[in-house]
Amino acid sequence: MKLKNILIVVKDIEKSKQFYHDLFGLDMALDNDGNMILTEGLVLQDEKIWRTFLGKDIITKSNSCELYFEEQDIEAFIGKLETMYPEVQYVNRLMTHSWGQKVIRFYDLDGNLIEVGTPM
């Protein structure tokens, strides 16, 4: 068995597709009308469809998981983030862990937690 995809719930697939393309270079691999697979295996699921599947409300900013990306030039990434998405809500601005890794955490447009760190 192998893990194929990670699915996140979004309110507007087109806006989220643009967000993940702009910041992380992910492109659409497959569009199944409310369920879009991006390169690297990230799946965007329309919130209305997901709510119907679950029969429950969606809890944004639950902080129970995060998407983790690595970026060598994290300062350049932060500049791009601040220029393209100045409204982004930060969990923590750039910080350096005791082991030397620099990281930043923020929410995407739908409250999904993202961490970007320098390679370890």
C-alpha positions as CSV (number, residue, x, y, z in Angstrom):
1,M,0.0,0.0,0.0
2,K,1.2,3.6,-0.6
3,L,-0.1,7.0,0.2
4,K,-1.4,8.6,-3.0
5,N,-2.8,12.0,-2.1
6,I,-3.4,14.6,0.7
7,L,-6.9,16.2,0.4
8,I,-7.8,19.6,1.8
9,V,-11.2,21.3,1.8
10,V,-11.5,24.7,0.1
11,K,-14.3,27.1,-0.5
12,D,-13.2,28.3,-4.0
13,I,-11.2,25.7,-6.0
14,E,-10.1,28.2,-8.6
15,K,-8.8,30.7,-6.0
16,S,-7.0,27.9,-4.1
17,K,-5.6,26.5,-7.3
18,Q,-4.1,29.9,-8.1
19,F,-2.8,30.3,-4.5
20,Y,-0.9,26.9,-4.6
21,H,0.4,27.7,-8.1
22,D,1.6,31.2,-7.2
23,L,3.4,30.2,-4.0
24,F,4.4,26.6,-4.5
25,G,4.4,26.1,-8.3
26,L,1.7,23.4,-8.1
27,D,-0.3,22.9,-11.3
28,M,-3.6,21.1,-12.0
29,A,-3.1,17.5,-13.0
30,L,-6.8,16.5,-13.0
31,D,-10.1,18.3,-12.6
32,N,-13.1,16.2,-11.5
33,D,-15.7,18.9,-11.0
34,G,-15.2,19.8,-7.4
35,N,-12.3,17.6,-6.8
36,M,-9.0,18.8,-8.3
37,I,-5.7,17.0,-8.1
38,L,-2.6,19.2,-8.2
39,T,0.9,18.1,-9.0
40,E,2.8,16.7,-6.0
41,G,-0.5,14.9,-5.0
42,L,-2.4,17.7,-3.3
43,V,-6.1,17.4,-3.8
44,L,-8.5,20.4,-3.5
45,Q,-12.0,19.3,-2.5
46,D,-15.0,21.7,-2.8
47,E,-16.3,22.4,0.7
48,K,-19.9,21.8,-0.2
49,I,-19.1,18.3,-1.6
50,W,-17.0,17.4,1.4
51,R,-19.7,18.5,3.8
52,T,-22.2,16.3,2.0
53,F,-19.8,13.3,2.2
54,L,-19.2,13.8,5.9
55,G,-22.6,15.0,6.9
56,K,-20.8,17.4,9.3
57,D,-19.6,21.0,9.5
58,I,-16.1,21.8,8.3
59,I,-13.8,23.1,11.1
60,T,-11.3,25.6,9.7
61,K,-8.1,26.5,11.5
62,S,-8.3,23.3,13.5
63,N,-4.5,23.1,13.7
64,S,-4.6,19.3,13.7
65,C,-2.4,19.0,10.7
66,E,-0.3,21.0,8.3
67,L,1.1,21.0,4.8
68,Y,4.9,21.1,5.0
69,F,7.0,22.6,2.2
70,E,10.8,23.2,2.1
71,E,12.4,26.2,0.5
72,Q,16.1,27.0,0.4
73,D,15.6,30.7,-0.1
74,I,13.0,31.2,2.6
75,E,13.4,35.0,2.7
76,A,12.6,35.2,-1.0
77,F,9.6,33.0,-0.5
78,I,8.4,35.3,2.3
79,G,8.8,38.3,0.1
80,K,6.6,36.6,-2.6
81,L,4.0,35.6,0.0
82,E,3.8,39.1,1.4
83,T,3.6,40.7,-2.1
84,M,1.1,38.3,-3.6
85,Y,-1.0,37.5,-0.5
86,P,-0.6,40.3,2.0
87,E,-3.9,39.3,3.8
88,V,-2.5,35.9,4.8
89,Q,-2.9,35.1,8.5
90,Y,0.3,34.0,10.2
91,V,0.7,31.5,12.9
92,N,4.3,32.5,13.4
93,R,6.5,34.7,11.3
94,L,10.0,33.6,10.4
95,M,11.7,32.0,13.3
96,T,14.7,29.7,13.8
97,H,14.4,26.5,15.7
98,S,17.1,25.5,18.2
99,W,18.4,23.0,15.6
100,G,19.0,25.8,13.1
101,Q,16.0,25.3,10.7
102,K,14.2,28.5,9.7
103,V,10.4,28.2,9.4
104,I,7.2,30.2,8.9
105,R,3.6,29.0,9.5
106,F,0.5,30.6,8.0
107,Y,-3.0,29.6,6.9
108,D,-4.0,29.3,3.3
109,L,-7.2,31.0,2.0
110,D,-9.4,28.4,3.8
111,G,-7.6,28.0,7.1
112,N,-5.5,25.0,6.2
113,L,-2.2,25.3,8.1
114,I,1.0,25.5,6.0
115,E,4.6,25.4,7.2
116,V,7.5,26.4,5.0
117,G,11.0,25.6,6.3
118,T,14.5,25.5,5.1
119,P,15.8,22.0,4.2
120,M,17.2,20.0,7.1
